Amino acid sequence: MLRNAAIYTRVSTTKQEDGTSLETQLAACLNLATELGCTVDNAHIWQEVASGADIINRRGFKEMRDLIDIGVFTDVFVHATDRASRDPIDLLNFCRQCSRAGVRLHFIVGPQGNDDYADLIRFVSGFAGKQERAMIAERTARGKIAVARSGRLPNGTGAGLYGYDYDRATKTRTINEAQANVVRRIFKMTAAGRSAWNIALKLNEEGIPTMRGKKWCSIAVSRTLQHTAYYGLNYYGQTRSLIDEFGRRQVEERPKEEWIEITGFTPPIISEALFEAAKERRGNPIALRSTKQSYLLTGFTSCGTCGTSITGASRMGKTRQYRCRATYKTSVSGATCHESYFNADEMEAIVWAEVTRALTGCGRMGCRAA
């Protein structure tokens, strides 16, 4: 009987060394698969760099599990239980999925088989792995706090910032004068009343790239204007990462009293007065996006010519219109659609008539047109 197998390997970071690297995991799995007479197609080898606690967003692991359910494999090889998951419940569910599909699950390091005893050992191993991860995270957090309080930015928190170079010897930022002049211009132009879009357009026209060598957009300009580091004020611990009930990673802001100020790390490029002047000129972003006119169909309709979403566009502050977003020139490209304006009253009347017709004719009990 032909035995088609899959191999899954995972590391948390690219810096993991011998014994747990992707290469050594793969070699061990291939050796055992060969000994057992299994065939492993290259398309059925998954190697990922991801957290063992995140089972939802690991694309390779999900692809393999989908193929397990439809009977593609007879065997699955994983180096150790914590490579599949560090969460004991997730690990147990994976083992039971393989058992239901009639797939033999092989761990190079750890319990073999699909019986209750093996499940118990895997559960205990998963629990131990979860506790170990929690302790590592706690030690790492304490270490980063100590580094921040010493006046340095912890690793992995973004030493790179436009306008500065990072000095590895002193572990501080130094001013990059060419970029710093651009930063000063952005704040001065904003304080003088120019929009982020207009500033991005100006910088692109002059051929000035962003830190990553790309063109400026209004979002990049807006983010630049939010960095208090430009007047020398740095904080660590402003946000924290959480996993919600659906396994998605969310970022939330910490209470301000938990922020740690890092002194002496970033020399100022502008004055605090200029920063505040630009901030005041920009005003409340939400208020700037608000309009006296209401546009019920914004975000719910698309252009029949190019398929881009349609947005409200008051003409001269009086006539209510809708307009394809692609007809706007952006800071990085010109307009890609040349469709004309749509009269808002006429569009909304047509849509409302269709909604009324659908509700009237739906046949459901109690369903009536408004």
Secondary structure, 3 states (H helix, E strand, C coil): CCCEEEEEEEECCCCCCCCCCHHHHHHHHHHHHHHCCCEEEEEEEEEEECCCCCCCCCHHHHHHHHHHHCCCCCEEEEEEHHHHCCCHHHHHHHHHHHHHCCCEEEEEECCCCCCHHHHHHHHHHHHHHHHHHHHHHHHHHHHHHHHHHCCCCCCCCCCCCCCEEEECCCCEEEECHHHHHHHHHHHHHHHCCCCHHHHHHHHHHCCCCCCCCCCCCHHHHHHHCCCHHHHCCEEECCEEEEECCCCCEEEEECCHHHCEEECCCCCCCCCHHHHHHHHHHHCCHHHHHCCCCCCCCCCCCECCCCCCEEEECCECCCECEEEEHHHCCCCCCCCCCCCCCEEHHHHHHHHHHHHHHHHHCCCCCCCCCC
